[in-house]
Amino acid sequence: MLFIRVIKSFISTFFRSIISPSFVNNNMSQYKLNKYLYVSALYLFIAILNGCAVAHHWECKKDGKVFPMCIKDGVRYCYTKDQFKGNKWFSYYERSLSCIKGGFYDNALMDLENAIQFSDKDQWWLFMYGMHYMDYFPHREKGIVHYLRSFEMPDPETELMLARVELELSIEQEPSDRASYYLNLVRKQEIELSEKKSTPEINVKIVSGLVSNDYIWTNNMPVTIEGTISDINYISEISIQGNQVYLDYSKQKNIINHPLVLPEGSHKIEIKAKNLKGHTEIEELNVLVDRSGPSINIFSFDENNHIKGFVSDVSPTISLFLIEDNIQRPVSLKDDQFSARFSHDSENLIVLAVDWLGNETRLFLKSSQNNRRIFTQLIASRDAMISSDSGASTIKTEKVNSIFLSGWSNNQVVYEKMIDIDGHVISLDRIETLSIQVKHQNKSIQYNDLLTRKNLPIKQFSFNQSIQLEENENLVIISGSDSRNRLFSKQLIVVCQTPDAFSYHERLAVVMYPFDYAEWIQKPALFGSLFPESFFRLLGPLSETKRATFQYEFSKCLTQQKRFQIKFHNWLTDYYKSLDGLNSFSHLRSFQKSHAFIIGDTNKYIDGVEIVSRLVDLRTTRIFKTLDVFVSSDQKIDMFQMAVKLSNKYHQTFPILEGDVIIGDNNKIYSAILKDNIISDWPVIIYQNSLPIQNPVTGKFLGANKTVTTDGYMQEDTSIKVRNKRAVIKINKGRVCTR
């Protein structure tokens, strides 16, 4: 107030010196004059302060020369679109980007330093004022400037060191693809100057794999490769089986945990690693996937309970056991052949063969009441084998070839993608060929080599074959022939279903809006808290055609793995209907309730293209995560590859997590597995396992449905808020999974 009074006194003296007393006395009362002087003083005070804010020494430096304005090739740089505010970080940041665009690096560094004094953390969507936000990356841009200066300055090592420090700090504070790209360039340049030579070192293995004859044996599903890939010159690329492993940026040590879905059989797994210097190393793993048990072949089973036969398997070792009355005893093998005797008659006689991976085959036998044990009568015996589609079957004597499937009935529902088909084939003559095929698969499983390996008259053949199913109905066909070329076959329909809690319609339902859509600004009810009226973008957007192509491919990539349900907003759908090649929406979903929406913007830098997407909670309008992808102008700007890369980021950032309910009540619960992976407000499903389905004969697990009890969402205190307070949730029995 004292300062305003001084200003008022000065203005009063000034006005009285230029305005006649008669004018003041005749036209303005003393009260009005004082009021006018006070207001004038206040405005002058504000103007002085504002002038102090914008009045600063500014010289444009370029190539060691100083200019009053930053002009290059007739274009002005180092300016802001609106009035420069010297006490606001966003003015310095905006002007620095303009300086970088024109190559005025010294000025850019000064502005970035000033911006950091006000706000020193890189982050997406930083609040400016009112309804205004900005993506703010001063450390990233400083790193880029130092990298670009390394080609101009006499001490490039120092510039590269400063660039690396800034870019690493930027990634630590807020990862961005543009920072990762330039960090790779900086490290590559440092390696070139240091002349370090190295090749990638690959140390990987198959989880739970056993080694024999240069092969790694496993029965896991999926087959997981784990280990490390390292190099002092930083690993820039890793591929497994020709598929790129997503890397945020180059690292000296990369931890690998990569699952592969492999069918049965031998596979050569190629792991390729490349360092920043361009040196490549390749490691090959010979993997043999065996999920099926040994075959059991019987020559004779006489009236004295004496059984003879042999076992066959690709496995290097096989163990054989006889089980009677739940008592198991081992049987020795000589050249895979065996001769043993059951100690007494029993209704539960089992021959068990186990390979070295633990895959089993069980041959179930029953004694007839008159204890006739002649193998040739097994075919005619009405209760010799447990295995029919509905339990004990009646085998007619005139049927010379019979196929029995243990415990399987037609249209059996299972909840596992990988199942075992146990069965037996009995023939009056030698079995020559046998195969199993799932109709939708091109490859059939052949047993011909096993049947002819010993050159013995095999008339009874027991198998345990692992097969992979697809969702819905699967037609399994078992067929073969005997030595007289008589054909026989059996068909089985297995219905594979996805548990309710993991079905596609329970996944996160996301609405995709057009990127860079100008009408968003005019939708305050939905987007008022997310989109500013100005400063929304400091750089120009992509062309409409490229943007449309990217979003279309991005939506397809997101739905391919069935992790997200995606549908277009009406604005986007109407737009695509008019475009050739982009008007097919078969990959999209139709759902009533949405959980989130995706918005985004595109930026054209002088050195490349950046696409930024934001996944936003529809309930709270909270941004779950901002994910981006950047491609430099030195590379081919491919919208499809950018869509694939961004989709991979989404799938790695938001995996499906599940865990047990460990404590809580019907309003708030906790789950240990989600504790370290909390994304506040992320929707979750609470479910319970139904009774497991088992094969009634073999006892093998065929999965269980997971019935949805209610839903909820994560909270910052690591708890889960339950929507339906009346839902019954049992501790240690209820489970939680993310949508």
JOFEN-V940305 format. One record per helix or strand of 3 or more residues. SS is the DSSP state (alpha for helix, beta for strand). FROM is the first residue (numbers start at 0). TO is the last residue. If there is no record, write none. Layout:
ss=SS from=FROM to=TO
ss=SS from=FROM to=TO
This chain:
ss=alpha from=1 to=17
ss=alpha from=20 to=26
ss=alpha from=29 to=53
ss=beta from=59 to=61
ss=beta from=64 to=66
ss=alpha from=88 to=101
ss=alpha from=104 to=117
ss=beta from=122 to=128
ss=beta from=131 to=135
ss=alpha from=137 to=148
ss=alpha from=155 to=172
ss=alpha from=176 to=193
ss=beta from=200 to=205
ss=beta from=209 to=211
ss=beta from=214 to=217
ss=beta from=222 to=239
ss=beta from=250 to=259
ss=beta from=264 to=274
ss=beta from=279 to=288
ss=beta from=292 to=300
ss=beta from=305 to=311
ss=beta from=317 to=323
ss=beta from=326 to=330
ss=beta from=336 to=340
ss=beta from=348 to=354
ss=beta from=359 to=364
ss=alpha from=374 to=376
ss=beta from=400 to=404
ss=beta from=411 to=413
ss=beta from=417 to=426
ss=beta from=430 to=437
ss=alpha from=447 to=451
ss=beta from=459 to=467
ss=beta from=471 to=481
ss=beta from=486 to=495
ss=alpha from=499 to=501
ss=alpha from=503 to=505
ss=beta from=507 to=511
ss=alpha from=517 to=521
ss=alpha from=523 to=526
ss=alpha from=543 to=559
ss=beta from=563 to=567
ss=alpha from=569 to=575
ss=beta from=595 to=604
ss=beta from=607 to=616
ss=beta from=622 to=631
ss=alpha from=638 to=652
ss=beta from=657 to=663
ss=beta from=667 to=670
ss=alpha from=671 to=674
ss=beta from=682 to=688
ss=beta from=705 to=713
ss=beta from=719 to=721
ss=beta from=733 to=737
